[in-house]
Amino acid sequence: MTPRRRLLAIALSAPLGLRATIAAAQERRGAAGGPRTLQWRDLVPGGFDIDAIYKRYAEAVAEMGEDDPRAEEKRREVAAAFAQAPVVAELDGSIVRLPGYPVPLDGDVRAMKSFLLVPFYGACIHVPPPPPNQIVHVVADKPVRLPGPITDPVWATGVMRVQPARTELAEAGYTLQLRELKRYRA
């Protein structure tokens, strides 16, 4: 009997509470014990509408122009709204893989121990940066090298922690203890 079938047999014969526990463990690990593949929307709890915040900002700045002093006030408003961005507590301790763009913090892309993972290229360099629940601080035990050019997305796999991190570029809502970094392939 394969491990998967054995687990299924145990789950079907287990009381409901244990079944829920087994199901939760499987979801945290992902299919067949591997990492759970996340998308960026999975890092945002229901009820927090990032797009609405961006839209309000974009519309206001478009009306007044980037150089208008009132635009700086709008950027501060967006930053304040983003600072309230909630995280998904249930992800804490999960083994996950997440696609994204690396933003090096160490300066040398050939030997990074720390970088930010963001949903789009150029995030954290533009103002305002994404909300903290859309930034993951990735920490490696040993220096890692980017698998391609810095403009290419990557898969980051590791243990997700709901642990904020402040960096010189942005505040991250999550920290990922890196296990593997690969070139992104859909």
Secondary structure, DSSP 4 states (H G I P E B T S, - for coil): --HHHHHHHHHHHS-HHHHHHHHHHHHHH-GGGSPEE--GGGGS-TT--HHHHHHHHHHHHHHH-TTSHHHHHHHHHHHHHHHT----GGGTT-EEEEEEEEEESSS-TTSEEEEEEESSTTTTTSSSPPPGGG-EEEEEEEEE--SS-TTS-EEEEEEEE---EE-SS-EESEEEEEEEEEE---
